[in-house]
Amino acid sequence: MTNSIIEEAQKHMQKSQDSLQRDLGKIRAGRANASILNGITVEYYGADLPINQVASISVPEARVLMITPFDKSALKNIEKALLKSDIGINPANDGSVIRLVIPQLTGERRQELSKEVGKISEMSKVSVRNIRREAIDKLKKQQKSGDITDDEFYDLEKQVQKVTDSNVKAIENIAEKKAQELVEG
């Protein structure tokens, strides 16, 4: 039962890492990356579908995303969805494909984005620490009810801390990699 608390904490901490990856994927680094289109939905025959279900997305050049609709009639709706989205790039529609040219980042903008990466990663670390606190609280309840001994509690508490430390380290590595990507452009 007590190991299940640690396993559950690990699962939740992994979800925090996954969430961080998704959030950082939306930050443009001056390079074309299809993940900036995540979350954009296109109206297609009355249904709102993710853009990757109505078109293929490719990267023909380092700073260009090319969106090719599976059905040419969806081209206008894809363009509308891109204009409504918060990606801040005007789509270029040539009648058969849409191109998004990612602008080069200025040094000032890179600094702002680096700070944003720091904030987002710090929120993920707070989330991981909250998960640690919840796991330790569960262990304390088990200790009080006599389900585990004091020695077992301290051993399990150390295991929870180890899991927490490794997840915080992983979050720092993810954020560092994204910050490096922003600096290099």
NORFENDA-V814549 format. One record per residue. RES is the residue in one letter. NEAR is the number of other C-alpha atoms within 10 Angstrom. Layout:
res:RES near:NEAR
res:RES near:NEAR
This chain:
res:M near:8
res:T near:16
res:N near:11
res:S near:10
res:I near:17
res:I near:22
res:E near:15
res:E near:14
res:A near:23
res:Q near:21
res:K near:13
res:H near:16
res:M near:26
res:Q near:16
res:K near:15
res:S near:23
res:Q near:23
res:D near:14
res:S near:15
res:L near:21
res:Q near:17
res:R near:14
res:D near:16
res:L near:22
res:G near:17
res:K near:16
res:I near:18
res:R near:22
res:A near:26
res:G near:21
res:R near:20
res:A near:21
res:N near:20
res:A near:18
res:S near:15
res:I near:18
res:L near:19
res:N near:14
res:G near:13
res:I near:18
res:T near:21
res:V near:25
res:E near:17
res:Y near:18
res:Y near:9
res:G near:7
res:A near:9
res:D near:11
res:L near:15
res:P near:16
res:I near:22
res:N near:19
res:Q near:13
res:V near:21
res:A near:20
res:S near:14
res:I near:21
res:S near:15
res:V near:16
res:P near:11
res:E near:11
res:A near:12
res:R near:16
res:V near:19
res:L near:23
res:M near:21
res:I near:25
res:T near:20
res:P near:21
res:F near:13
res:D near:11
res:K near:13
res:S near:12
res:A near:17
res:L near:24
res:K near:16
res:N near:14
res:I near:26
res:E near:20
res:K near:13
res:A near:16
res:L near:22
res:L near:14
res:K near:12
res:S near:14
res:D near:11
res:I near:15
res:G near:11
res:I near:14
res:N near:14
res:P near:19
res:A near:13
res:N near:15
res:D near:9
res:G near:9
res:S near:12
res:V near:19
res:I near:22
res:R near:21
res:L near:18
res:V near:19
res:I near:20
res:P near:15
res:Q near:14
res:L near:17
res:T near:11
res:G near:12
res:E near:9
res:R near:13
res:R near:21
res:Q near:15
res:E near:13
res:L near:21
res:S near:22
res:K near:13
res:E near:15
res:V near:22
res:G near:17
res:K near:13
res:I near:17
res:S near:26
res:E near:17
res:M near:14
res:S near:23
res:K near:24
res:V near:13
res:S near:18
res:V near:26
res:R near:18
res:N near:15
res:I near:21
res:R near:23
res:R near:16
res:E near:14
res:A near:23
res:I near:22
res:D near:13
res:K near:14
res:L near:23
res:K near:18
res:K near:12
res:Q near:17
res:Q near:17
res:K near:12
res:S near:10
res:G near:10
res:D near:15
res:I near:17
res:T near:13
res:D near:14
res:D near:10
res:E near:14
res:F near:18
res:Y near:16
res:D near:12
res:L near:20
res:E near:19
res:K near:13
res:Q near:14
res:V near:23
res:Q near:18
res:K near:12
res:V near:19
res:T near:23
res:D near:16
res:S near:13
res:N near:21
res:V near:23
res:K near:13
res:A near:15
res:I near:24
res:E near:18
res:N near:13
res:I near:18
res:A near:22
res:E near:16
res:K near:12
res:K near:22
res:A near:22
res:Q near:13
res:E near:16
res:L near:23
res:V near:16
res:E near:10
res:G near:15
